Amino acid sequence: MTIADQHHLKVVEDAAQGVMSTYKGRSLGSIGDLGAYSFHETKNVISGEGGALLVNNEDMTQRAEIVREKGTDRSRFFRGEVDKYTWQEPGSSFLPGELTAAFLWAQLEEAETITARRMVCWDLYHELLAPLEKMGVLRRPLIPEHCQHNAHMYYILLSPEVNRQKLLDNLKQHQIFPVFHYVPLHSSPAGQHYGRTHGTLKVTVGHAERLLRLPLWIGLNANQQESIVDAIVRAIPASRSSS
Ligand SMILES: *Cc1c(COP(=O)(O)O)cnc(C)c1O
């Protein structure tokens, strides 16, 4: 935000996964001029498809209302601020229907419970995986002091000697399906077309190749988590790059 201020830029904060998280005491999504939350079914608090735009810069409120109201100033008309409403600029109909909104309302009411339950799973993985970190085969997530996370995901960063594909194949045989994320944007076709990079970004590429996300959802129980970690422990020796 300091850099943006210096260069008179506006910031859109992608806080898609950040509901119920804070940075230095501030809720994610409340930091940029605009913030975006996702309520997609893969997130912590969901409505199937859906999301929210947080308008943190008051100068942008009216424009946001127009964009949402199909490009018209209908919101101002409803407040009695204009005597008729007309088309102002591009927009669309970004509103959720009642059923989606009702579903989301129930999820938001339970947001603290959902987060707390996910946190229990997160903390248990963190405890169970500590010995593997000590052995040097993986690194666990680091959470800086000034950040409060929401247990959206638990990932491990495999050490370079562990072959991720071999590990994945081995875990699949035990019906455990971790996933990896994300393909670095700069290496994607659109990233190459629209983006610009400075240097080789070899740290990004290296981390992306070593990252593994473990299953995490509110219904996961401690026995299942212990089996997952046991399976990882047993699979690691056979997943060494040299073997
Ligand atoms: C999920 C996600 C999105 C997309 O959210 P949708 O609700 O599917 O549009 C964007 N950015 C990040 C970082 C995400 O995790």
The ligand as an SDF file (V2000), in Angstrom:
LIG
                    3D

 15 15  0  0  0  0  0  0  0  0999 V2000
  -10.3110  -19.4020   -5.2680 C   0  0  0  0  0  0  0  0  0  0  0  0
   -9.4550  -18.2620   -5.6350 C   0  0  0  0  0  0  0  0  0  0  0  0
   -9.8500  -17.3620   -6.6310 C   0  0  0  0  0  0  0  0  0  0  0  0
  -11.1140  -17.5560   -7.4310 C   0  0  0  0  0  0  0  0  0  0  0  0
  -12.2650  -17.4840   -6.6670 O   0  0  0  0  0  0  0  0  0  0  0  0
  -13.6810  -17.7060   -7.3890 P   0  0  0  0  0  0  0  0  0  0  0  0
  -14.7040  -17.5200   -6.3280 O   0  0  0  0  0  0  0  0  0  0  0  0
  -13.6750  -19.0900   -7.9540 O   0  0  0  0  0  0  0  0  0  0  0  0
  -13.7590  -16.6590   -8.4540 O   0  0  0  0  0  0  0  0  0  0  0  0
   -9.0170  -16.2970   -6.8910 C   0  0  0  0  0  0  0  0  0  0  0  0
   -7.8600  -16.1000   -6.2240 N   0  0  0  0  0  0  0  0  0  0  0  0
   -7.4470  -16.9510   -5.2690 C   0  0  0  0  0  0  0  0  0  0  0  0
   -6.1480  -16.6990   -4.5460 C   0  0  0  0  0  0  0  0  0  0  0  0
   -8.2170  -18.0570   -4.9520 C   0  0  0  0  0  0  0  0  0  0  0  0
   -7.8070  -18.8910   -4.0040 O   0  0  0  0  0  0  0  0  0  0  0  0
  1  2  1  0
  2  3  1  0
  2 14  2  0
  3  4  1  0
  3 10  2  0
  4  5  1  0
  5  6  1  0
  6  7  2  0
  6  8  1  0
  6  9  1  0
 10 11  1  0
 11 12  2  0
 12 13  1  0
 12 14  1  0
 14 15  1  0
M  END
$$$$
